[in-house]
Amino acid sequence: MKLVLPSTEYESSYMDALREAENETQDTKLRKPAMGQSFADFVRIFFNEMNPETVPPGYVPTTMFWLIDNNTFIGRLQIRHSLTESLFNYGGHIGYYIRSSMRNKGYGSAMLKLGLSEAKKMGFTEVLVTCDEDNLGSQKIIEKNGGELENTIDNPGHPRKHRYWITV
């Protein structure tokens, strides 16, 4: 099991994960290639988002990692290099997603642990990780990785957000 930067090597497995996500009732947290866009061009977008000079307006530089196990795409983890006010309140430095068929197998905790190691390499000493108040699975993942609940805040039109800090 490893975190890798996005790669065309995992196109088939990534697309399988997208098909799985179509059956989920909540919004998927996996991006889809645009209609007619090659997978290589799709992957290139993630690399552009790491660079402050090429990140889309209104966004912060973000490093995307994919969790791969036995050449299978398991999920994604992103590390935001800085926080806007909205990210400070609701999104945090790290966001993650595990494909539905791989949930409840320990991948979320392992992926966050690997992501915290990457955040440390990037110079972070602490990171903010948030989750919906009703997402017990994510709460367990964050707490298992040292998350200290700072507070729970209202998120107008959405579930309340738990805000955790983790020392890396």
N, C-alpha and C positions, 0 to 999 in steps of 0.2 A: 504494500500500500504506500502511495506516495502522492505528494502534491506536485503538479506540473503546471507550467504555463500552458494556455490553450494551444492546441495543435491539431492540424488536419489529420494526424495519425488516428485520432479518436472520433472521426466524423460519424462512422456507422453507429457506434455506441452512444454518442451524444444524441443523434437523431432518434435512436430507440428510447432514450430518456425523455425526449420531447413528446414522443407518441404516448408514453406512459402518463405524462403530465396532462395530456388532453382529457383524461378520465377523472382528474382531480376536480373537486368542487370549488376550491379556492384558486385564486390567481396563481399561475405557475411563477416561479422565481427563476426560470430559465429563459434566456432570450432565444428567439427564433431568427434564423437568417431571413432577411427581407426577400420578398417574392423575386425570384430570378437571380438572387445574389449567390455567388459561388461560396462554398464553405471556406475557402482560403481567404476571400475578402471579408467574410464574417469574422474569422479568427483575427485578421489584421486589425479590426476595430478595437479589440481588447488591448492590443499593444499600443494603439494610438491613445487610448484612455489612460495609460500609465504616464504619459509625457505631458507636463504642464502646457507645452506649446501646442499640442494637438488634441487636448481634451475638449469635448464639446462645451460651448458657452453655458454657464450656469452649473456645471458639474465640477467636482474636485478630481484630481488625479487618483486613479484607482488601479490596484494590481489585482488581476483575476487569476485564481488558481483553480485547477480541476483536480479532484481526488480520483485517482485511478487505482484500481485493484485488479490484478490479472488482466491487464489491458482493457478493462471495462470502466466506462465513465460512471462514477458513483454519485458525484455531486460537485458543487462549486463553492468556493469561498473567495470573497473579495475583501481586500484591505484598502480602506479609503485613507489617503495620505494626510488629509486634513478634514475638518468638519465645518460645514455651514451651520447656521442656527438650527435649521430643520434636522440635519443629520445629528447634531448635538442632542436634540430633544428626542428624536424618533428612530434614527437609523444607526448611529454608532460608527465606530471605525471598521468593524468586521460584520459582514453578513454572510450567511451560508444557506445552502439548500442541499438536501439529500433526495435523490429520486425515490419515488414511492416504493418500489420493489426492494429497496435497500434499507429502509427505515427499521428501527428497533433491532439493529444488528451491531451497534457500537460504532458505526461509522461516523456519526455526528460528533461524538466526544473525541474520537481519534483525529478527525479533520480539524476541529477547533484547536486541539493540542498542537498539531503541525502548523496551523495558521499562526498561533501565538509565537512559535519559534521563528516563523518568517517575519512577523511584526518586530520581534526583537532584533533580527538582522537588519531591518530597515531603520532601526534607531528608536523605536518606541520603548518607553519604560512602563506605560500603562495604556490600556485601550478600553474604550466604551463599547459594550455589546448590549443590544436591546432585544426584547422579544415581547410579543403580545402577552397580556396578563393571563389569557386562557391557554397559552401554549406550554403545557406542563413538560412536554418532551424537551423543548428548547431550554426551559428553566433548568432542568436537570443537567443538560449538557453544559450550560454556562457555569452552574454551581460546581460541577465536577471538575471544571478547569480553573477553579479559584475565583469565580465571579462573586463579588460582594454587592448585594443589592443596595443601590443608593436611594432610589425612590421609585414610585409608580406615578405616571402622569397621564392626564387626559390626552386623548388623541382624537380631536373632533371628527366624527363620522367613522371612526375605526375603534377597535378595542383599545383599552388603556395599555400603556407601554411600561414594562419593567425596564429599568436602566441599571445595568451592572458595570462595575469597573473591575478589570483584571490587571494585576501587576505582571509584567512579562520579564 
